[in-house]
Structures are given as C-alpha cells and as structure tokens.
Amino acid sequence: DGLEGTNKRWNNSIIPFVVSRDCHLVEHLATLVVFNLNCYFPLDRVYAADETMHTMPTTIWNMKRRFDRESATYTLMGNSSKWKELAQKEGCRYQALSHLKDVRRFLSELQRK
C-alpha cells in the first residue's frame, strides 16, 4: 500500500481523519484520499479527510447519523488536543498517531476485526 516503508512524523498541516469500526463505505467517494505526505489511503478504509473538519464538528455528526447505530463506532486520529476534546464530545474513540507506521498498523488491525 502507499504507506509501505514510510515512517515520517506527522506535522501541523496533516489532517486527522475518521475511521469506522467496520470499514464499510457509505457513499460513493473518490478512490483515494491524498494527504500532503503523498500517502494514499483507500477509501474503503478511511472516512473523511477534509480540512474543514477540525472547525466543523457537525461534519462528524452528519457522518455518524448515516450509519446504523450499532456500527457507528468511530476513531478520531491525530495529535491535536482539540481533536481529543471533539472525540469525547462526539462519543468517538481517540487515538494519537505520531508515525505513519502507526496508521498502517491501526488500519490493518481494524480490518482483522
């Protein structure tokens, strides 16, 4: 995958993203999300990489309500205290990821569940 062999640290311009527990895509989206570190995440694994999300909690709420409640368990990933607060407010799990290898490991664990 696009993360193979990559071990760069996050920087302040990286956009956190939201992943659902069951990895199912709800709407038809573009094939790939491109982050500014040239890493590519297939969208059957990753939801919502949008620079407006950190200022728009309703974006997450709108995504959550499209899912069946039983499967709508989300994880907010990033290193921002604001995202941690938002995760608690929105009832999401929060996971701080400092290396892209952490993202790769997290996504592979998610797919095995």
C-alpha positions as CSV (number, residue, x, y, z in Angstrom):
1,D,0.0,0.0,0.0
2,G,1.0,3.7,-0.1
3,L,2.2,3.5,3.5
4,E,4.8,0.8,2.9
5,G,8.3,1.8,4.1
6,T,7.1,5.2,5.2
7,N,8.0,6.4,8.7
8,K,7.6,10.2,8.6
9,R,6.3,12.1,11.6
10,W,3.0,14.0,11.4
11,N,3.4,17.7,11.0
12,N,0.9,20.5,11.9
13,S,-0.6,20.5,8.4
14,I,-1.6,16.9,8.5
15,I,-5.4,16.5,8.6
16,P,-6.7,14.0,11.1
17,F,-9.3,11.6,9.8
18,V,-12.1,9.4,10.9
19,V,-12.3,5.6,10.5
20,S,-15.4,3.5,11.1
21,R,-15.1,0.2,13.1
22,D,-16.4,-1.9,10.2
23,C,-14.6,-0.2,7.4
24,H,-17.7,-0.1,5.1
25,L,-18.1,2.9,2.8
26,V,-21.5,4.5,3.0
27,E,-21.4,6.8,0.0
28,H,-19.6,6.6,-3.3
29,L,-16.5,8.7,-2.9
30,A,-13.3,9.2,-4.9
31,T,-11.0,6.2,-5.0
32,L,-8.2,7.7,-2.9
33,V,-7.6,10.4,-0.3
34,V,-4.3,12.1,-0.8
35,F,-2.6,13.6,2.2
36,N,0.3,16.1,1.9
37,L,2.9,13.5,2.7
38,N,2.0,11.7,-0.5
39,C,0.4,8.8,1.3
40,Y,-2.6,7.2,-0.2
41,F,-5.4,5.7,1.8
42,P,-8.0,3.6,0.0
43,L,-11.4,5.0,0.9
44,D,-12.8,1.6,1.9
45,R,-10.7,2.0,5.0
46,V,-10.7,5.7,5.6
47,Y,-13.5,8.2,6.0
48,A,-13.3,12.0,5.7
49,A,-10.1,13.8,5.1
50,D,-11.4,17.3,4.9
51,E,-9.6,20.5,6.0
52,T,-12.9,21.9,7.3
53,M,-13.4,19.0,9.8
54,H,-11.4,20.5,12.6
55,T,-13.7,23.5,12.6
56,M,-16.9,21.7,11.8
57,P,-17.9,19.0,14.4
58,T,-21.2,18.7,12.5
59,T,-19.3,17.0,9.7
60,I,-18.6,14.1,12.0
61,W,-22.2,14.2,13.4
62,N,-23.6,14.1,9.9
63,M,-21.4,11.1,9.0
64,K,-22.4,9.3,12.2
65,R,-26.1,9.6,11.6
66,R,-25.8,7.9,8.2
67,F,-24.7,4.7,9.9
68,D,-26.7,2.1,11.7
69,R,-26.1,2.9,15.4
70,E,-24.6,-0.4,16.1
71,S,-21.8,0.0,13.6
72,A,-21.3,3.7,14.1
73,T,-18.2,3.5,16.2
74,Y,-15.6,6.0,15.1
75,T,-12.0,6.6,15.9
76,L,-10.5,10.1,15.6
77,M,-6.9,10.0,14.8
78,G,-4.3,12.8,15.1
79,N,-2.2,14.6,17.7
80,S,-4.3,17.6,18.4
81,S,-5.8,18.2,21.9
82,K,-8.8,19.8,20.1
83,W,-9.5,16.6,18.3
84,K,-9.3,14.7,21.6
85,E,-11.8,17.1,23.1
86,L,-14.0,16.7,20.0
87,A,-13.8,12.9,20.2
88,Q,-15.0,12.9,23.8
89,K,-17.8,15.4,22.9
90,E,-18.9,13.3,19.9
91,G,-18.7,9.9,21.7
92,C,-15.8,8.8,19.5
93,R,-12.7,6.9,20.4
94,Y,-9.5,8.9,20.0
95,Q,-6.1,7.6,19.1
96,A,-3.0,9.7,18.8
97,L,-0.7,8.7,16.0
98,S,2.8,10.1,15.7
99,H,4.1,8.0,12.9
100,L,2.6,6.8,9.6
101,K,3.6,3.3,10.5
102,D,1.1,3.6,13.4
103,V,-1.6,4.4,10.9
104,R,-0.7,1.3,8.9
105,R,-0.8,-0.9,12.0
106,F,-4.1,0.6,13.1
107,L,-5.8,0.1,9.8
108,S,-4.5,-3.5,9.5
109,E,-5.9,-4.2,13.0
110,L,-9.2,-2.6,12.1
111,Q,-9.5,-4.9,9.0
112,R,-9.0,-8.0,11.0
113,K,-11.8,-7.2,13.5
